[in-house]
């Protein structure tokens, strides 16, 4: 799971059916990666394993650069 620092990050999502763009918080998607498009209702499953791997890489890069995450 992603670090708490980015849990409140809004992840942009584009519906594959209607191309509607909307945001969901990483925290919400970690709880339930299956979401419905608010425009057309299309079920979308977000690959949170992949997202969390990328977030972890970002966090490690920030730490290596000498910054602290809160």
N, CA, C and O of each residue as an XYZ file, in Angstrom:
280
protein
N       0.844     -1.178      0.000
C       0.000      0.000      0.000
C       0.886      1.237      0.000
O       1.973      1.223      0.576
N       0.439      2.277     -0.625
C       1.192      3.523     -0.716
C       1.372      4.145      0.655
O       0.569      3.935      1.565
N       2.442      4.916      0.782
C       2.681      5.638      2.016
C       1.579      6.648      2.287
O       0.864      7.075      1.380
N       1.458      7.022      3.562
C       0.390      7.939      3.949
C       0.520      9.302      3.279
O      -0.477      9.998      3.088
N       1.748      9.687      2.921
C       1.982     10.988      2.308
C       1.129     11.177      1.053
O       0.592     12.261      0.829
N       1.003     10.144      0.247
C       0.270     10.270     -1.012
C      -1.130      9.662     -0.969
O      -1.803      9.601     -1.998
N      -1.581      9.212      0.202
C      -2.929      8.642      0.318
C      -4.013      9.629     -0.094
O      -5.055      9.228     -0.613
N      -3.771     10.920      0.136
C      -4.790     11.917     -0.172
C      -4.647     12.474     -1.586
O      -5.383     13.379     -1.980
N      -3.691     11.926     -2.353
C      -3.485     12.371     -3.738
C      -4.682     11.982     -4.606
O      -5.181     10.859     -4.527
N      -5.135     12.928     -5.438
C      -6.212     12.646     -6.397
C      -5.620     12.010     -7.647
O      -4.846     12.641     -8.367
N      -5.983     10.779     -7.896
C      -5.511     10.053     -9.070
C      -6.483     10.308    -10.221
O      -7.671     10.005    -10.108
N      -5.984     10.862    -11.330
C      -6.876     11.102    -12.468
C      -7.251      9.786    -13.160
O      -6.396      8.930    -13.386
N      -8.510      9.641    -13.487
C      -9.022      8.431    -14.138
C      -9.828      8.855    -15.358
O     -10.610      9.804    -15.302
N      -9.629      8.143    -16.453
C     -10.400      8.367    -17.670
C     -11.206      7.112    -17.967
O     -10.649      6.017    -18.054
N     -12.489      7.265    -18.120
C     -13.362      6.130    -18.421
C     -13.049      5.604    -19.824
O     -13.003      6.379    -20.780
N     -12.834      4.284    -19.952
C     -12.559      3.711    -21.265
C     -13.777      3.684    -22.193
O     -13.635      3.515    -23.404
N     -14.968      3.849    -21.623
C     -16.193      3.796    -22.429
C     -16.606      5.175    -22.951
O     -16.865      5.332    -24.144
N     -16.667      6.173    -22.064
C     -17.189      7.483    -22.469
C     -16.143      8.602    -22.445
O     -16.438      9.740    -22.812
N     -14.927      8.277    -22.015
C     -13.809      9.229    -21.931
C     -14.004     10.319    -20.880
O     -13.277     11.312    -20.875
N     -14.970     10.143    -19.999
C     -15.142     11.088    -18.897
C     -13.901     11.046    -18.011
O     -13.380      9.972    -17.710
N     -13.437     12.208    -17.599
C     -12.277     12.300    -16.714
C     -12.752     12.707    -15.329
O     -13.525     13.653    -15.179
N     -12.276     11.976    -14.307
C     -12.629     12.278    -12.923
C     -11.478     11.843    -12.032
O     -10.556     11.167    -12.489
N     -11.528     12.225    -10.770
C     -10.457     11.904     -9.822
C     -10.984     11.047     -8.687
O     -12.146     11.147     -8.294
N     -10.111     10.208     -8.174
C     -10.378      9.430     -6.967
C      -9.123      9.470     -6.109
O      -8.011      9.444     -6.636
N      -9.287      9.533     -4.810
C      -8.159      9.541     -3.887
C      -7.520      8.151     -3.847
O      -8.209      7.133     -3.906
N      -6.187      8.132     -3.746
C      -5.453      6.865     -3.652
C      -5.999      6.054     -2.482
O      -6.165      4.839     -2.594
N      -6.275      6.709     -1.371
C      -6.805      6.034     -0.179
C      -8.099      5.288     -0.508
O      -8.284      4.148     -0.082
N      -8.984      5.918     -1.256
C     -10.265      5.297     -1.625
C     -10.042      4.089     -2.529
O     -10.693      3.055     -2.379
N      -9.106      4.239     -3.474
C      -8.852      3.147     -4.419
C      -8.160      1.965     -3.753
O      -8.357      0.823     -4.170
N      -7.352      2.218     -2.726
C      -6.741      1.121     -1.987
C      -7.791      0.331     -1.234
O      -7.651     -0.877     -1.047
N      -8.847      1.011     -0.800
C      -9.949      0.347     -0.101
C     -10.813     -0.442     -1.083
O     -11.214     -1.573     -0.807
N     -11.094      0.179     -2.240
C     -11.925     -0.474     -3.259
C     -11.483     -0.027     -4.648
O     -11.851      1.062     -5.087
N     -10.696     -0.852     -5.351
C     -10.205     -0.467     -6.672
C     -11.236     -0.590     -7.795
O     -10.938     -0.273     -8.947
N     -12.434     -1.046     -7.468
C     -13.513     -1.172     -8.454
C     -14.434      0.025     -8.313
O     -15.108      0.184     -7.295
N     -14.462      0.866     -9.340
C     -15.267      2.077     -9.282
C     -16.144      2.168    -10.523
O     -15.848      1.583    -11.564
N     -17.212      2.907    -10.384
C     -18.117      3.139    -11.516
C     -17.896      4.560    -12.017
O     -17.755      5.491    -11.224
N     -17.868      4.721    -13.328
C     -17.756      6.048    -13.924
C     -18.980      6.851    -13.502
O     -20.110      6.385    -13.654
N     -18.764      8.058    -12.973
C     -19.914      8.862    -12.555
C     -20.779      9.342    -13.721
O     -21.904      9.797    -13.512
N     -20.262      9.242    -14.945
C     -21.014      9.706    -16.109
C     -21.860      8.597    -16.736
O     -23.056      8.773    -16.969
N     -21.228      7.456    -17.005
C     -21.945      6.396    -17.729
C     -22.154      5.116    -16.928
O     -22.886      4.228    -17.364
N     -21.516      5.011    -15.755
C     -21.693      3.825    -14.920
C     -20.764      2.669    -15.250
O     -20.830      1.629    -14.595
N     -19.906      2.821    -16.242
C     -18.972      1.759    -16.628
C     -18.125      1.349    -15.415
O     -17.576      2.211    -14.728
N     -18.015      0.049    -15.149
C     -17.180     -0.450    -14.068
C     -15.722     -0.386    -14.501
O     -15.362     -0.876    -15.571
N     -14.890      0.219    -13.666
C     -13.459      0.359    -13.942
C     -12.712     -0.245    -12.767
O     -12.995      0.083    -11.615
N     -11.757     -1.128    -13.049
C     -10.912     -1.706    -12.014
C      -9.517     -1.113    -12.166
O      -8.870     -1.280    -13.200
N      -9.065     -0.424    -11.133
C      -7.755      0.221    -11.141
C      -6.732     -0.761    -10.585
O      -6.956     -1.356     -9.531
N      -5.609     -0.937    -11.285
C      -4.543     -1.832    -10.853
C      -3.731     -1.145     -9.761
O      -2.721     -0.500    -10.044
N      -4.173     -1.285     -8.516
C      -3.520     -0.592     -7.412
C      -2.157     -1.173     -7.074
O      -1.325     -0.474     -6.494
N      -1.903     -2.422     -7.417
C      -0.550     -2.964     -7.197
C       0.451     -2.158     -8.025
O       1.520     -1.791     -7.537
N       0.098     -1.892     -9.259
C       0.974     -1.124    -10.142
C       1.096      0.323     -9.651
O       2.198      0.867     -9.588
N      -0.016      0.933     -9.311
C      -0.012      2.319     -8.830
C       0.842      2.425     -7.564
O       1.659      3.338     -7.446
N       0.659      1.503     -6.620
C       1.413      1.553     -5.366
C       2.906      1.314     -5.579
O       3.730      1.878     -4.858
N       3.264      0.488     -6.555
C       4.694      0.302     -6.882
C       5.293      1.619     -7.362
O       6.395      1.989     -6.957
N       4.566      2.323     -8.223
C       5.061      3.601     -8.753
C       5.134      4.662     -7.655
O       6.069      5.462     -7.628
N       4.159      4.672     -6.759
C       4.188      5.615     -5.648
C       5.392      5.328     -4.751
O       6.077      6.250     -4.308
N       5.642      4.061     -4.488
C       6.787      3.690     -3.652
C       8.092      4.158     -4.296
O       8.977      4.656     -3.600
N       8.222      4.007     -5.614
C       9.415      4.486     -6.319
C       9.562      5.996     -6.171
O      10.663      6.498     -5.948
N       8.450      6.719     -6.295
C       8.485      8.172     -6.135
C       8.933      8.550     -4.731
O       9.779      9.427     -4.556
N       8.364      7.889     -3.736
C       8.716      8.188     -2.350
C      10.192      7.930     -2.095
O      10.851      8.716     -1.414
N      10.720      6.829     -2.638
C      12.144      6.509     -2.464
C      13.026      7.552     -3.139
O      14.069      7.925     -2.602
N      12.617      8.022     -4.306
C      13.382      9.055     -5.011
C      13.406     10.362     -4.219
O      14.437     11.031     -4.140
N      12.273     10.713     -3.641
C      12.198     11.936     -2.844
C      13.116     11.825     -1.624
O      13.834     12.767     -1.291
N      13.083     10.671     -0.968
C      13.945     10.464      0.198
C      15.417     10.513     -0.178
O      16.221     11.094      0.551
N      15.785      9.907     -1.315
C      17.175      9.924     -1.771
C      17.644     11.344     -2.086
O      18.829     11.653     -1.961
N      16.719     12.198     -2.491
C      17.065     13.588     -2.811
C      17.228     14.414     -1.532
O      17.592     15.589     -1.593
N      16.961     13.807     -0.387
C      17.171     14.484      0.881
C      15.954     15.171      1.464
O      16.073     15.933      2.424
N      14.785     14.913      0.899
C      13.560     15.513      1.418
C      12.871     14.533      2.367
O      13.032     13.318      2.252
N      12.116     15.076      3.288
C      11.329     14.238      4.202
C       9.874     14.291      3.798
O       9.354     15.349      3.444
N       9.226     13.154      3.852
C       7.792     13.078      3.568
C       7.043     13.087      4.889
O       7.443     12.420      5.843
N       5.964     13.837      4.941
C       5.159     13.896      6.170
C       3.796     13.321      5.933
O       2.975     13.283      6.849
